Each structure stands twice: as structure tokens, then as C-alpha cells.
């Protein structure tokens, strides 16, 4: 039983590290966009991402419509610690 619990704990830690790493890549991307003066522009449609969305999830690469489209299209993604879905950064 202890061995099974250990495996489950390692799996959970691995998943958490993966989410943290993905979020870090998105934050780094947002910082790069700030430097390039493109922050707040949706990478899906090119429109401006609403301020309220950026306040909630500042590292998001998508506006709400493109985010929903990505989810429906089944793009590979994750949910962050706030429950917000985002596409995995390259």
C-alpha cells in the first residue's frame, strides 16, 4: 500500500511540475511580448485581449473567443492553478 501511495505522490508531483513549467513558459512569453510591445494581442486572431482577462490571467496568449475555440478544437492544453485553460507554450 505504501508503494502505491508513493507512486501516486510521484505522479502528482510530476503533473504539478509540468503545469508549473508550462505556466513559466507562458509568463516568459508575456514578458517577451512586453519587450516587443505586443503584449495583450491575441496570438489566435490578432485582436486586443480585454484588460479584465489580462488582469485575471496576465500570461494568457488568447482572447476568450480564441481560448474557447482552442478548447473545442481539442488543442493540447492545461489548466493553471486558477482553473483557467491555456494552450501549451512551444
PDB file of N, CA, C and O in Angstrom:
ATOM      1  N   UNK A   1       0.823  -1.177   0.000  1.00  0.00           N
ATOM      2  CA  UNK A   1       0.000   0.000   0.000  1.00  0.00           C
ATOM      3  C   UNK A   1       0.878   1.256   0.000  1.00  0.00           C
ATOM      4  O   UNK A   1       0.586   2.213  -0.717  1.00  0.00           O
ATOM      5  N   UNK A   2       1.948   1.258   0.798  1.00  0.00           N
ATOM      6  CA  UNK A   2       2.848   2.407   0.844  1.00  0.00           C
ATOM      7  C   UNK A   2       3.511   2.644  -0.508  1.00  0.00           C
ATOM      8  O   UNK A   2       3.723   3.789  -0.906  1.00  0.00           O
ATOM      9  N   UNK A   3       3.839   1.563  -1.214  1.00  0.00           N
ATOM     10  CA  UNK A   3       4.464   1.692  -2.522  1.00  0.00           C
ATOM     11  C   UNK A   3       3.495   2.351  -3.507  1.00  0.00           C
ATOM     12  O   UNK A   3       3.896   3.210  -4.292  1.00  0.00           O
ATOM     13  N   UNK A   4       2.240   1.956  -3.467  1.00  0.00           N
ATOM     14  CA  UNK A   4       1.223   2.551  -4.337  1.00  0.00           C
ATOM     15  C   UNK A   4       1.025   4.020  -4.036  1.00  0.00           C
ATOM     16  O   UNK A   4       0.856   4.826  -4.951  1.00  0.00           O
ATOM     17  N   UNK A   5       1.044   4.374  -2.766  1.00  0.00           N
ATOM     18  CA  UNK A   5       0.903   5.775  -2.372  1.00  0.00           C
ATOM     19  C   UNK A   5       2.102   6.580  -2.859  1.00  0.00           C
ATOM     20  O   UNK A   5       1.951   7.716  -3.308  1.00  0.00           O
ATOM     21  N   UNK A   6       3.289   5.995  -2.770  1.00  0.00           N
ATOM     22  CA  UNK A   6       4.496   6.664  -3.241  1.00  0.00           C
ATOM     23  C   UNK A   6       4.448   6.933  -4.737  1.00  0.00           C
ATOM     24  O   UNK A   6       4.854   8.001  -5.193  1.00  0.00           O
ATOM     25  N   UNK A   7       3.958   5.977  -5.491  1.00  0.00           N
ATOM     26  CA  UNK A   7       3.835   6.146  -6.944  1.00  0.00           C
ATOM     27  C   UNK A   7       2.835   7.253  -7.253  1.00  0.00           C
ATOM     28  O   UNK A   7       3.080   8.094  -8.117  1.00  0.00           O
ATOM     29  N   UNK A   8       1.714   7.251  -6.549  1.00  0.00           N
ATOM     30  CA  UNK A   8       0.688   8.279  -6.763  1.00  0.00           C
ATOM     31  C   UNK A   8       1.234   9.661  -6.414  1.00  0.00           C
ATOM     32  O   UNK A   8       0.961  10.628  -7.125  1.00  0.00           O
ATOM     33  N   UNK A   9       1.996   9.764  -5.335  1.00  0.00           N
ATOM     34  CA  UNK A   9       2.577  11.050  -4.945  1.00  0.00           C
ATOM     35  C   UNK A   9       3.592  11.537  -5.970  1.00  0.00           C
ATOM     36  O   UNK A   9       3.651  12.732  -6.261  1.00  0.00           O
ATOM     37  N   UNK A  10       4.398  10.621  -6.526  1.00  0.00           N
ATOM     38  CA  UNK A  10       5.361  10.997  -7.570  1.00  0.00           C
ATOM     39  C   UNK A  10       4.641  11.472  -8.822  1.00  0.00           C
ATOM     40  O   UNK A  10       5.051  12.450  -9.445  1.00  0.00           O
ATOM     41  N   UNK A  11       3.558  10.775  -9.193  1.00  0.00           N
ATOM     42  CA  UNK A  11       2.781  11.181 -10.367  1.00  0.00           C
ATOM     43  C   UNK A  11       2.191  12.577 -10.173  1.00  0.00           C
ATOM     44  O   UNK A  11       2.222  13.405 -11.084  1.00  0.00           O
ATOM     45  N   UNK A  12       1.660  12.828  -8.994  1.00  0.00           N
ATOM     46  CA  UNK A  12       1.085  14.133  -8.695  1.00  0.00           C
ATOM     47  C   UNK A  12       2.163  15.218  -8.746  1.00  0.00           C
ATOM     48  O   UNK A  12       1.933  16.295  -9.295  1.00  0.00           O
ATOM     49  N   UNK A  13       3.319  14.941  -8.185  1.00  0.00           N
ATOM     50  CA  UNK A  13       4.423  15.902  -8.214  1.00  0.00           C
ATOM     51  C   UNK A  13       4.874  16.170  -9.651  1.00  0.00           C
ATOM     52  O   UNK A  13       5.183  17.309 -10.002  1.00  0.00           O
ATOM     53  N   UNK A  14       4.913  15.129 -10.476  1.00  0.00           N
ATOM     54  CA  UNK A  14       5.309  15.278 -11.877  1.00  0.00           C
ATOM     55  C   UNK A  14       4.304  16.152 -12.622  1.00  0.00           C
ATOM     56  O   UNK A  14       4.698  17.033 -13.386  1.00  0.00           O
ATOM     57  N   UNK A  15       3.010  15.917 -12.406  1.00  0.00           N
ATOM     58  CA  UNK A  15       1.972  16.717 -13.055  1.00  0.00           C
ATOM     59  C   UNK A  15       2.062  18.175 -12.615  1.00  0.00           C
ATOM     60  O   UNK A  15       1.935  19.085 -13.435  1.00  0.00           O
ATOM     61  N   UNK A  16       2.278  18.392 -11.332  1.00  0.00           N
ATOM     62  CA  UNK A  16       2.394  19.744 -10.806  1.00  0.00           C
ATOM     63  C   UNK A  16       3.603  20.462 -11.409  1.00  0.00           C
ATOM     64  O   UNK A  16       3.519  21.636 -11.770  1.00  0.00           O
ATOM     65  N   UNK A  17       4.713  19.755 -11.513  1.00  0.00           N
ATOM     66  CA  UNK A  17       5.912  20.346 -12.106  1.00  0.00           C
ATOM     67  C   UNK A  17       5.672  20.685 -13.569  1.00  0.00           C
ATOM     68  O   UNK A  17       6.157  21.709 -14.050  1.00  0.00           O
ATOM     69  N   UNK A  18       4.942  19.853 -14.278  1.00  0.00           N
ATOM     70  CA  UNK A  18       4.618  20.114 -15.674  1.00  0.00           C
ATOM     71  C   UNK A  18       3.759  21.362 -15.832  1.00  0.00           C
ATOM     72  O   UNK A  18       3.996  22.177 -16.724  1.00  0.00           O
ATOM     73  N   UNK A  19       2.754  21.511 -14.960  1.00  0.00           N
ATOM     74  CA  UNK A  19       1.903  22.707 -15.004  1.00  0.00           C
ATOM     75  C   UNK A  19       2.714  23.951 -14.668  1.00  0.00           C
ATOM     76  O   UNK A  19       2.562  24.990 -15.311  1.00  0.00           O
ATOM     77  N   UNK A  20       3.565  23.846 -13.672  1.00  0.00           N
ATOM     78  CA  UNK A  20       4.395  24.983 -13.281  1.00  0.00           C
ATOM     79  C   UNK A  20       5.325  25.373 -14.415  1.00  0.00           C
ATOM     80  O   UNK A  20       5.498  26.559 -14.697  1.00  0.00           O
ATOM     81  N   UNK A  21       5.919  24.396 -15.063  1.00  0.00           N
ATOM     82  CA  UNK A  21       6.815  24.657 -16.177  1.00  0.00           C
ATOM     83  C   UNK A  21       6.068  25.309 -17.343  1.00  0.00           C
ATOM     84  O   UNK A  21       6.574  26.248 -17.957  1.00  0.00           O
ATOM     85  N   UNK A  22       4.880  24.819 -17.644  1.00  0.00           N
ATOM     86  CA  UNK A  22       4.080  25.386 -18.730  1.00  0.00           C
ATOM     87  C   UNK A  22       3.688  26.823 -18.412  1.00  0.00           C
ATOM     88  O   UNK A  22       3.746  27.689 -19.285  1.00  0.00           O
ATOM     89  N   UNK A  23       3.292  27.082 -17.174  1.00  0.00           N
ATOM     90  CA  UNK A  23       2.930  28.440 -16.775  1.00  0.00           C
ATOM     91  C   UNK A  23       4.140  29.358 -16.864  1.00  0.00           C
ATOM     92  O   UNK A  23       4.023  30.499 -17.311  1.00  0.00           O
ATOM     93  N   UNK A  24       5.299  28.869 -16.441  1.00  0.00           N
ATOM     94  CA  UNK A  24       6.521  29.668 -16.522  1.00  0.00           C
ATOM     95  C   UNK A  24       6.820  30.044 -17.971  1.00  0.00           C
ATOM     96  O   UNK A  24       7.197  31.183 -18.246  1.00  0.00           O
ATOM     97  N   UNK A  25       6.658  29.105 -18.896  1.00  0.00           N
ATOM     98  CA  UNK A  25       6.899  29.413 -20.316  1.00  0.00           C
ATOM     99  C   UNK A  25       5.927  30.482 -20.806  1.00  0.00           C
ATOM    100  O   UNK A  25       6.309  31.357 -21.583  1.00  0.00           O
ATOM    101  N   UNK A  26       4.674  30.419 -20.359  1.00  0.00           N
ATOM    102  CA  UNK A  26       3.695  31.425 -20.756  1.00  0.00           C
ATOM    103  C   UNK A  26       4.029  32.794 -20.164  1.00  0.00           C
ATOM    104  O   UNK A  26       3.879  33.811 -20.840  1.00  0.00           O
ATOM    105  N   UNK A  27       4.477  32.828 -18.913  1.00  0.00           N
ATOM    106  CA  UNK A  27       4.885  34.084 -18.277  1.00  0.00           C
ATOM    107  C   UNK A  27       6.093  34.664 -19.010  1.00  0.00           C
ATOM    108  O   UNK A  27       6.143  35.865 -19.275  1.00  0.00           O
ATOM    109  N   UNK A  28       7.062  33.813 -19.335  1.00  0.00           N
ATOM    110  CA  UNK A  28       8.222  34.285 -20.094  1.00  0.00           C
ATOM    111  C   UNK A  28       7.803  34.840 -21.448  1.00  0.00           C
ATOM    112  O   UNK A  28       8.347  35.845 -21.906  1.00  0.00           O
ATOM    113  N   UNK A  29       6.835  34.185 -22.089  1.00  0.00           N
ATOM    114  CA  UNK A  29       6.317  34.678 -23.362  1.00  0.00           C
ATOM    115  C   UNK A  29       5.660  36.041 -23.205  1.00  0.00           C
ATOM    116  O   UNK A  29       5.847  36.922 -24.044  1.00  0.00           O
ATOM    117  N   UNK A  30       4.890  36.218 -22.132  1.00  0.00           N
ATOM    118  CA  UNK A  30       4.238  37.506 -21.874  1.00  0.00           C
ATOM    119  C   UNK A  30       5.286  38.590 -21.638  1.00  0.00           C
ATOM    120  O   UNK A  30       5.142  39.710 -22.128  1.00  0.00           O
ATOM    121  N   UNK A  31       6.340  38.263 -20.890  1.00  0.00           N
ATOM    122  CA  UNK A  31       7.407  39.238 -20.660  1.00  0.00           C
ATOM    123  C   UNK A  31       8.116  39.607 -21.965  1.00  0.00           C
ATOM    124  O   UNK A  31       8.467  40.767 -22.182  1.00  0.00           O
ATOM    125  N   UNK A  32       8.321  38.618 -22.823  1.00  0.00           N
ATOM    126  CA  UNK A  32       8.937  38.878 -24.130  1.00  0.00           C
ATOM    127  C   UNK A  32       8.033  39.801 -24.948  1.00  0.00           C
ATOM    128  O   UNK A  32       8.513  40.723 -25.608  1.00  0.00           O
ATOM    129  N   UNK A  33       6.709  39.546 -24.900  1.00  0.00           N
ATOM    130  CA  UNK A  33       5.761  40.388 -25.626  1.00  0.00           C
ATOM    131  C   UNK A  33       5.770  41.819 -25.102  1.00  0.00           C
ATOM    132  O   UNK A  33       5.611  42.763 -25.876  1.00  0.00           O
ATOM    133  N   UNK A  34       5.952  41.988 -23.804  1.00  0.00           N
ATOM    134  CA  UNK A  34       6.060  43.341 -23.244  1.00  0.00           C
ATOM    135  C   UNK A  34       7.264  44.048 -23.866  1.00  0.00           C
ATOM    136  O   UNK A  34       7.170  45.203 -24.282  1.00  0.00           O
ATOM    137  N   UNK A  35       8.385  43.350 -23.924  1.00  0.00           N
ATOM    138  CA  UNK A  35       9.594  43.922 -24.522  1.00  0.00           C
ATOM    139  C   UNK A  35       9.428  44.239 -26.001  1.00  0.00           C
ATOM    140  O   UNK A  35      10.032  45.185 -26.507  1.00  0.00           O
ATOM    141  N   UNK A  36       8.611  43.450 -26.697  1.00  0.00           N
ATOM    142  CA  UNK A  36       8.378  43.647 -28.132  1.00  0.00           C
ATOM    143  C   UNK A  36       7.184  44.568 -28.396  1.00  0.00           C
ATOM    144  O   UNK A  36       6.831  44.826 -29.547  1.00  0.00           O
ATOM    145  N   UNK A  37       6.569  45.059 -27.319  1.00  0.00           N
ATOM    146  CA  UNK A  37       5.400  45.933 -27.403  1.00  0.00           C
ATOM    147  C   UNK A  37       4.218  45.254 -28.106  1.00  0.00           C
ATOM    148  O   UNK A  37       3.449  45.909 -28.808  1.00  0.00           O
ATOM    149  N   UNK A  38       4.081  43.948 -27.915  1.00  0.00           N
ATOM    150  CA  UNK A  38       2.949  43.211 -28.485  1.00  0.00           C
ATOM    151  C   UNK A  38       2.084  42.570 -27.396  1.00  0.00           C
ATOM    152  O   UNK A  38       1.160  41.817 -27.702  1.00  0.00           O
ATOM    153  N   UNK A  39       2.380  42.864 -26.136  1.00  0.00           N
ATOM    154  CA  UNK A  39       1.624  42.272 -25.023  1.00  0.00           C
ATOM    155  C   UNK A  39       0.170  42.688 -25.117  1.00  0.00           C
ATOM    156  O   UNK A  39      -0.144  43.846 -25.393  1.00  0.00           O
ATOM    157  N   UNK A  40      -0.716  41.724 -24.882  1.00  0.00           N
ATOM    158  CA  UNK A  40      -2.149  41.985 -24.883  1.00  0.00           C
ATOM    159  C   UNK A  40      -2.795  41.743 -26.230  1.00  0.00           C
ATOM    160  O   UNK A  40      -3.984  42.008 -26.408  1.00  0.00           O
ATOM    161  N   UNK A  41      -2.021  41.242 -27.179  1.00  0.00           N
ATOM    162  CA  UNK A  41      -2.550  40.906 -28.502  1.00  0.00           C
ATOM    163  C   UNK A  41      -2.750  39.397 -28.570  1.00  0.00           C
ATOM    164  O   UNK A  41      -1.830  38.634 -28.280  1.00  0.00           O
ATOM    165  N   UNK A  42      -3.939  38.969 -28.949  1.00  0.00           N
ATOM    166  CA  UNK A  42      -4.263  37.543 -29.036  1.00  0.00           C
ATOM    167  C   UNK A  42      -3.436  36.890 -30.136  1.00  0.00           C
ATOM    168  O   UNK A  42      -3.402  37.379 -31.265  1.00  0.00           O
ATOM    169  N   UNK A  43      -2.773  35.788 -29.810  1.00  0.00           N
ATOM    170  CA  UNK A  43      -1.990  35.077 -30.814  1.00  0.00           C
ATOM    171  C   UNK A  43      -2.876  34.278 -31.765  1.00  0.00           C
ATOM    172  O   UNK A  43      -2.402  33.789 -32.791  1.00  0.00           O
ATOM    173  N   UNK A  44      -4.157  34.144 -31.432  1.00  0.00           N
ATOM    174  CA  UNK A  44      -5.077  33.421 -32.299  1.00  0.00           C
ATOM    175  C   UNK A  44      -5.642  34.289 -33.405  1.00  0.00           C
ATOM    176  O   UNK A  44      -5.619  33.905 -34.575  1.00  0.00           O
ATOM    177  N   UNK A  45      -6.155  35.469 -33.038  1.00  0.00           N
ATOM    178  CA  UNK A  45      -6.847  36.321 -34.014  1.00  0.00           C
ATOM    179  C   UNK A  45      -6.180  37.663 -34.243  1.00  0.00           C
ATOM    180  O   UNK A  45      -6.503  38.363 -35.203  1.00  0.00           O
ATOM    181  N   UNK A  46      -5.249  38.028 -33.367  1.00  0.00           N
ATOM    182  CA  UNK A  46      -4.560  39.306 -33.513  1.00  0.00           C
ATOM    183  C   UNK A  46      -5.287  40.482 -32.892  1.00  0.00           C
ATOM    184  O   UNK A  46      -4.784  41.605 -32.927  1.00  0.00           O
ATOM    185  N   UNK A  47      -6.466  40.244 -32.322  1.00  0.00           N
ATOM    186  CA  UNK A  47      -7.209  41.319 -31.664  1.00  0.00           C
ATOM    187  C   UNK A  47      -6.662  41.565 -30.267  1.00  0.00           C
ATOM    188  O   UNK A  47      -5.920  40.747 -29.723  1.00  0.00           O
ATOM    189  N   UNK A  48      -7.035  42.689 -29.700  1.00  0.00           N
ATOM    190  CA  UNK A  48      -6.618  43.031 -28.350  1.00  0.00           C
ATOM    191  C   UNK A  48      -7.326  42.136 -27.334  1.00  0.00           C
ATOM    192  O   UNK A  48      -8.532  41.909 -27.432  1.00  0.00           O
ATOM    193  N   UNK A  49      -6.573  41.630 -26.360  1.00  0.00           N
ATOM    194  CA  UNK A  49      -7.153  40.836 -25.263  1.00  0.00           C
ATOM    195  C   UNK A  49      -7.715  41.823 -24.246  1.00  0.00           C
ATOM    196  O   UNK A  49      -7.010  42.744 -23.833  1.00  0.00           O
ATOM    197  N   UNK A  50      -8.975  41.649 -23.832  1.00  0.00           N
ATOM    198  CA  UNK A  50      -9.575  42.589 -22.879  1.00  0.00           C
ATOM    199  C   UNK A  50      -8.766  42.695 -21.585  1.00  0.00           C
ATOM    200  O   UNK A  50      -8.217  41.711 -21.090  1.00  0.00           O
ATOM    201  N   UNK A  51      -8.711  43.914 -21.057  1.00  0.00           N
ATOM    202  CA  UNK A  51      -7.947  44.205 -19.842  1.00  0.00           C
ATOM    203  C   UNK A  51      -8.365  43.320 -18.683  1.00  0.00           C
ATOM    204  O   UNK A  51      -7.511  42.834 -17.940  1.00  0.00           O
ATOM    205  N   UNK A  52      -9.672  43.099 -18.511  1.00  0.00           N
ATOM    206  CA  UNK A  52     -10.144  42.261 -17.396  1.00  0.00           C
ATOM    207  C   UNK A  52      -9.583  40.849 -17.502  1.00  0.00           C
ATOM    208  O   UNK A  52      -9.250  40.241 -16.484  1.00  0.00           O
ATOM    209  N   UNK A  53      -9.475  40.319 -18.713  1.00  0.00           N
ATOM    210  CA  UNK A  53      -8.904  38.977 -18.891  1.00  0.00           C
ATOM    211  C   UNK A  53      -7.422  38.988 -18.530  1.00  0.00           C
ATOM    212  O   UNK A  53      -6.937  38.072 -17.867  1.00  0.00           O
ATOM    213  N   UNK A  54      -6.708  40.015 -18.962  1.00  0.00           N
ATOM    214  CA  UNK A  54      -5.277  40.107 -18.644  1.00  0.00           C
ATOM    215  C   UNK A  54      -5.056  40.304 -17.146  1.00  0.00           C
ATOM    216  O   UNK A  54      -4.065  39.823 -16.598  1.00  0.00           O
ATOM    217  N   UNK A  55      -5.968  41.004 -16.486  1.00  0.00           N
ATOM    218  CA  UNK A  55      -5.858  41.160 -15.032  1.00  0.00           C
ATOM    219  C   UNK A  55      -6.036  39.816 -14.333  1.00  0.00           C
ATOM    220  O   UNK A  55      -5.380  39.541 -13.328  1.00  0.00           O
ATOM    221  N   UNK A  56      -6.925  38.983 -14.867  1.00  0.00           N
ATOM    222  CA  UNK A  56      -7.190  37.670 -14.265  1.00  0.00           C
ATOM    223  C   UNK A  56      -6.090  36.670 -14.585  1.00  0.00           C
ATOM    224  O   UNK A  56      -5.657  35.921 -13.709  1.00  0.00           O
ATOM    225  N   UNK A  57      -5.632  36.652 -15.841  1.00  0.00           N
ATOM    226  CA  UNK A  57      -4.608  35.693 -16.289  1.00  0.00           C
ATOM    227  C   UNK A  57      -3.622  36.463 -17.183  1.00  0.00           C
ATOM    228  O   UNK A  57      -3.728  36.412 -18.408  1.00  0.00           O
ATOM    229  N   UNK A  58      -2.670  37.170 -16.573  1.00  0.00           N
ATOM    230  CA  UNK A  58      -1.794  38.055 -17.347  1.00  0.00           C
ATOM    231  C   UNK A  58      -0.922  37.353 -18.382  1.00  0.00           C
ATOM    232  O   UNK A  58      -0.417  38.005 -19.296  1.00  0.00           O
ATOM    233  N   UNK A  59      -0.738  36.072 -18.265  1.00  0.00           N
ATOM    234  CA  UNK A  59       0.122  35.353 -19.202  1.00  0.00           C
ATOM    235  C   UNK A  59      -0.661  34.701 -20.334  1.00  0.00           C
ATOM    236  O   UNK A  59      -0.079  33.988 -21.152  1.00  0.00           O
ATOM    237  N   UNK A  60      -1.967  34.931 -20.396  1.00  0.00           N
ATOM    238  CA  UNK A  60      -2.771  34.275 -21.425  1.00  0.00           C
ATOM    239  C   UNK A  60      -2.381  34.748 -22.823  1.00  0.00           C
ATOM    240  O   UNK A  60      -2.217  35.946 -23.051  1.00  0.00           O
ATOM    241  N   UNK A  61      -2.232  33.813 -23.756  1.00  0.00           N
ATOM    242  CA  UNK A  61      -1.922  34.220 -25.129  1.00  0.00           C
ATOM    243  C   UNK A  61      -3.177  34.442 -25.982  1.00  0.00           C
ATOM    244  O   UNK A  61      -3.067  34.862 -27.134  1.00  0.00           O
ATOM    245  N   UNK A  62      -4.376  34.164 -25.429  1.00  0.00           N
ATOM    246  CA  UNK A  62      -5.599  34.184 -26.213  1.00  0.00           C
ATOM    247  C   UNK A  62      -6.677  35.084 -25.614  1.00  0.00           C
ATOM    248  O   UNK A  62      -6.755  35.257 -24.398  1.00  0.00           O
ATOM    249  N   UNK A  63      -7.504  35.654 -26.489  1.00  0.00           N
ATOM    250  CA  UNK A  63      -8.736  36.293 -26.046  1.00  0.00           C
ATOM    251  C   UNK A  63      -9.709  35.164 -25.672  1.00  0.00           C
ATOM    252  O   UNK A  63      -9.419  33.993 -25.918  1.00  0.00           O
ATOM    253  N   UNK A  64     -10.838  35.505 -25.090  1.00  0.00           N
ATOM    254  CA  UNK A  64     -11.791  34.488 -24.643  1.00  0.00           C
ATOM    255  C   UNK A  64     -12.295  33.652 -25.817  1.00  0.00           C
ATOM    256  O   UNK A  64     -12.367  32.428 -25.718  1.00  0.00           O
ATOM    257  N   UNK A  65     -12.645  34.307 -26.932  1.00  0.00           N
ATOM    258  CA  UNK A  65     -13.191  33.577 -28.082  1.00  0.00           C
ATOM    259  C   UNK A  65     -12.188  32.565 -28.623  1.00  0.00           C
ATOM    260  O   UNK A  65     -12.558  31.428 -28.914  1.00  0.00           O
ATOM    261  N   UNK A  66     -10.926  32.960 -28.763  1.00  0.00           N
ATOM    262  CA  UNK A  66      -9.909  32.034 -29.279  1.00  0.00           C
ATOM    263  C   UNK A  66      -9.604  30.942 -28.263  1.00  0.00           C
ATOM    264  O   UNK A  66      -9.314  29.806 -28.638  1.00  0.00           O
ATOM    265  N   UNK A  67      -9.667  31.277 -26.985  1.00  0.00           N
ATOM    266  CA  UNK A  67      -9.454  30.280 -25.939  1.00  0.00           C
ATOM    267  C   UNK A  67     -10.528  29.198 -26.034  1.00  0.00           C
ATOM    268  O   UNK A  67     -10.232  28.005 -25.980  1.00  0.00           O
ATOM    269  N   UNK A  68     -11.782  29.637 -26.177  1.00  0.00           N
ATOM    270  CA  UNK A  68     -12.885  28.682 -26.293  1.00  0.00           C
ATOM    271  C   UNK A  68     -12.749  27.848 -27.562  1.00  0.00           C
ATOM    272  O   UNK A  68     -12.999  26.643 -27.552  1.00  0.00           O
ATOM    273  N   UNK A  69     -12.352  28.493 -28.651  1.00  0.00           N
ATOM    274  CA  UNK A  69     -12.170  27.772 -29.916  1.00  0.00           C
ATOM    275  C   UNK A  69     -11.069  26.725 -29.768  1.00  0.00           C
ATOM    276  O   UNK A  69     -11.211  25.604 -30.258  1.00  0.00           O
ATOM    277  N   UNK A  70      -9.982  27.079 -29.104  1.00  0.00           N
ATOM    278  CA  UNK A  70      -8.879  26.138 -28.902  1.00  0.00           C
ATOM    279  C   UNK A  70      -9.352  24.934 -28.085  1.00  0.00           C
ATOM    280  O   UNK A  70      -8.984  23.798 -28.381  1.00  0.00           O
ATOM    281  N   UNK A  71     -10.161  25.182 -27.067  1.00  0.00           N
ATOM    282  CA  UNK A  71     -10.684  24.082 -26.257  1.00  0.00           C
ATOM    283  C   UNK A  71     -11.584  23.175 -27.093  1.00  0.00           C
ATOM    284  O   UNK A  71     -11.481  21.951 -27.015  1.00  0.00           O
ATOM    285  N   UNK A  72     -12.458  23.772 -27.886  1.00  0.00           N
ATOM    286  CA  UNK A  72     -13.375  22.984 -28.717  1.00  0.00           C
ATOM    287  C   UNK A  72     -12.637  22.210 -29.799  1.00  0.00           C
ATOM    288  O   UNK A  72     -13.022  21.094 -30.147  1.00  0.00           O
ATOM    289  N   UNK A  73     -11.576  22.807 -30.327  1.00  0.00           N
ATOM    290  CA  UNK A  73     -10.780  22.143 -31.363  1.00  0.00           C
ATOM    291  C   UNK A  73      -9.898  21.050 -30.782  1.00  0.00           C
ATOM    292  O   UNK A  73      -9.274  20.289 -31.521  1.00  0.00           O
ATOM    293  N   UNK A  74      -9.848  20.972 -29.449  1.00  0.00           N
ATOM    294  CA  UNK A  74      -9.078  19.923 -28.802  1.00  0.00           C
ATOM    295  C   UNK A  74      -7.582  20.124 -28.828  1.00  0.00           C
ATOM    296  O   UNK A  74      -6.820  19.159 -28.763  1.00  0.00           O
ATOM    297  N   UNK A  75      -7.155  21.373 -28.924  1.00  0.00           N
ATOM    298  CA  UNK A  75      -5.721  21.617 -28.869  1.00  0.00           C
ATOM    299  C   UNK A  75      -5.194  21.151 -27.527  1.00  0.00           C
ATOM    300  O   UNK A  75      -5.877  21.219 -26.505  1.00  0.00           O
ATOM    301  N   UNK A  76      -3.959  20.675 -27.557  1.00  0.00           N
ATOM    302  CA  UNK A  76      -3.337  20.231 -26.320  1.00  0.00           C
ATOM    303  C   UNK A  76      -3.237  21.416 -25.380  1.00  0.00           C
ATOM    304  O   UNK A  76      -2.787  22.490 -25.781  1.00  0.00           O
ATOM    305  N   UNK A  77      -3.644  21.239 -24.158  1.00  0.00           N
ATOM    306  CA  UNK A  77      -3.599  22.331 -23.205  1.00  0.00           C
ATOM    307  C   UNK A  77      -3.622  21.838 -21.780  1.00  0.00           C
ATOM    308  O   UNK A  77      -3.622  20.635 -21.518  1.00  0.00           O
ATOM    309  N   UNK A  78      -3.642  22.768 -20.882  1.00  0.00           N
ATOM    310  CA  UNK A  78      -3.627  22.504 -19.445  1.00  0.00           C
ATOM    311  C   UNK A  78      -4.530  23.523 -18.769  1.00  0.00           C
ATOM    312  O   UNK A  78      -4.931  24.517 -19.375  1.00  0.00           O
ATOM    313  N   UNK A  79      -4.840  23.267 -17.528  1.00  0.00           N
ATOM    314  CA  UNK A  79      -5.487  24.272 -16.685  1.00  0.00           C
ATOM    315  C   UNK A  79      -4.449  24.718 -15.670  1.00  0.00           C
ATOM    316  O   UNK A  79      -3.712  23.905 -15.114  1.00  0.00           O
ATOM    317  N   UNK A  80      -4.404  26.020 -15.439  1.00  0.00           N
ATOM    318  CA  UNK A  80      -3.428  26.532 -14.477  1.00  0.00           C
ATOM    319  C   UNK A  80      -3.970  26.381 -13.059  1.00  0.00           C
ATOM    320  O   UNK A  80      -5.037  25.802 -12.860  1.00  0.00           O
ATOM    321  N   UNK A  81      -3.244  26.897 -12.084  1.00  0.00           N
ATOM    322  CA  UNK A  81      -3.629  26.759 -10.688  1.00  0.00           C
ATOM    323  C   UNK A  81      -4.924  27.491 -10.354  1.00  0.00           C
ATOM    324  O   UNK A  81      -5.516  27.261  -9.300  1.00  0.00           O
ATOM    325  N   UNK A  82      -5.367  28.378 -11.255  1.00  0.00           N
ATOM    326  CA  UNK A  82      -6.612  29.115 -11.050  1.00  0.00           C
ATOM    327  C   UNK A  82      -7.776  28.454 -11.785  1.00  0.00           C
ATOM    328  O   UNK A  82      -8.902  28.948 -11.727  1.00  0.00           O
ATOM    329  N   UNK A  83      -7.516  27.339 -12.478  1.00  0.00           N
ATOM    330  CA  UNK A  83      -8.545  26.646 -13.227  1.00  0.00           C
ATOM    331  C   UNK A  83      -8.750  27.180 -14.630  1.00  0.00           C
ATOM    332  O   UNK A  83      -9.668  26.754 -15.331  1.00  0.00           O
ATOM    333  N   UNK A  84      -7.902  28.108 -15.048  1.00  0.00           N
ATOM    334  CA  UNK A  84      -8.011  28.685 -16.390  1.00  0.00           C
ATOM    335  C   UNK A  84      -7.284  27.792 -17.384  1.00  0.00           C
ATOM    336  O   UNK A  84      -6.148  27.381 -17.148  1.00  0.00           O
ATOM    337  N   UNK A  85      -7.944  27.497 -18.493  1.00  0.00           N
ATOM    338  CA  UNK A  85      -7.346  26.652 -19.523  1.00  0.00           C
ATOM    339  C   UNK A  85      -6.429  27.495 -20.376  1.00  0.00           C
ATOM    340  O   UNK A  85      -6.730  28.657 -20.647  1.00  0.00           O
ATOM    341  N   UNK A  86      -5.321  26.935 -20.801  1.00  0.00           N
ATOM    342  CA  UNK A  86      -4.433  27.627 -21.722  1.00  0.00           C
ATOM    343  C   UNK A  86      -3.737  26.607 -22.604  1.00  0.00           C
ATOM    344  O   UNK A  86      -3.500  25.468 -22.202  1.00  0.00           O
ATOM    345  N   UNK A  87      -3.418  27.038 -23.808  1.00  0.00           N
ATOM    346  CA  UNK A  87      -2.686  26.178 -24.724  1.00  0.00           C
ATOM    347  C   UNK A  87      -1.260  26.070 -24.239  1.00  0.00           C
ATOM    348  O   UNK A  87      -0.711  27.017 -23.676  1.00  0.00           O
ATOM    349  N   UNK A  88      -0.667  24.925 -24.454  1.00  0.00           N
ATOM    350  CA  UNK A  88       0.725  24.717 -24.027  1.00  0.00           C
ATOM    351  C   UNK A  88       1.631  25.582 -24.882  1.00  0.00           C
ATOM    352  O   UNK A  88       1.463  25.667 -26.099  1.00  0.00           O
ATOM    353  N   UNK A  89       2.574  26.211 -24.246  1.00  0.00           N
ATOM    354  CA  UNK A  89       3.556  27.035 -24.978  1.00  0.00           C
ATOM    355  C   UNK A  89       4.531  26.145 -25.690  1.00  0.00           C
ATOM    356  O   UNK A  89       4.834  25.042 -25.235  1.00  0.00           O
ATOM    357  N   UNK A  90       5.020  26.625 -26.808  1.00  0.00           N
ATOM    358  CA  UNK A  90       6.001  25.854 -27.581  1.00  0.00           C
ATOM    359  C   UNK A  90       7.379  26.037 -27.021  1.00  0.00           C
ATOM    360  O   UNK A  90       8.337  25.465 -27.540  1.00  0.00           O
TER     361      UNK A  90
END
